[in-house]
Amino acid sequence: MKQKYSSYREEYLSSKGRFYRRSQNAKLLGVCSGLSYRFNLNLTHLRIVVAVAAIFFTAPVIVGYCVTALLTDRI
């Protein structure tokens, strides 16, 4: 029953147009998982893009990831 409620809550909150970090499928803090869910992107492809971007732009990607994790709510 809890899973059904969680799914309904997640669907309701994401329909409001806000971005939330998702604990489901999260590896670190759920930022990539939330972005992929919100914008209907492939999670694996998004993680690869973030990893490659972190190689070339390490500081901005890490700071952006941490700031996004701190400022967003977790579902």
C-alpha positions in Angstrom: 0.0 0.0 0.0 2.8 2.4 0.8 4.3 1.9 -2.7 1.0 2.9 -4.3 0.7 6.0 -2.2 4.3 6.9 -2.9 3.7 6.6 -6.7 0.6 8.7 -6.5 2.4 11.4 -4.5 5.3 11.4 -6.8 3.1 11.7 -9.9 1.1 14.5 -8.3 4.1 16.6 -7.2 5.9 16.2 -10.6 2.7 17.3 -12.4 3.0 20.7 -10.6 6.0 21.6 -12.8 8.6 21.6 -10.0 11.8 19.6 -9.9 12.3 17.1 -7.1 15.2 14.8 -6.3 14.1 11.2 -6.5 15.3 8.6 -4.0 14.1 5.9 -6.4 17.0 5.0 -8.7 19.3 7.4 -7.0 23.1 6.8 -6.9 24.3 9.8 -4.9 21.7 12.4 -4.0 19.0 11.7 -6.7 19.6 14.8 -8.8 20.1 13.0 -12.1 17.2 10.7 -11.3 14.9 13.7 -10.6 16.1 15.5 -13.8 15.5 12.4 -15.9 12.0 11.9 -14.5 11.0 15.5 -14.7 12.2 16.0 -18.4 11.5 12.4 -19.5 15.1 11.6 -20.3 17.0 8.3 -20.3 18.6 8.1 -16.9 21.7 6.2 -18.1 22.3 8.7 -20.9 22.0 11.7 -18.5 24.4 10.2 -16.1 26.9 9.6 -18.9 26.6 13.2 -20.0 27.1 14.5 -16.4 30.1 12.2 -16.0 31.7 13.5 -19.2 30.9 17.1 -18.3 32.5 16.5 -14.9 35.7 15.4 -16.6 36.0 18.7 -18.6 34.3 21.1 -16.2 34.9 19.5 -12.8 34.3 22.5 -10.4 31.2 23.9 -12.1 29.6 20.4 -12.3 30.3 19.5 -8.7 29.2 22.9 -7.4 26.0 22.8 -9.5 25.2 19.3 -8.5 25.7 20.1 -4.8 23.7 23.4 -5.0 20.9 21.6 -6.8 20.8 18.8 -4.2 20.7 21.4 -1.3 18.0 23.5 -2.9 15.5 20.9 -4.0 13.2 18.7 -2.1 13.4 14.9 -2.0 10.5 12.7 -2.9 
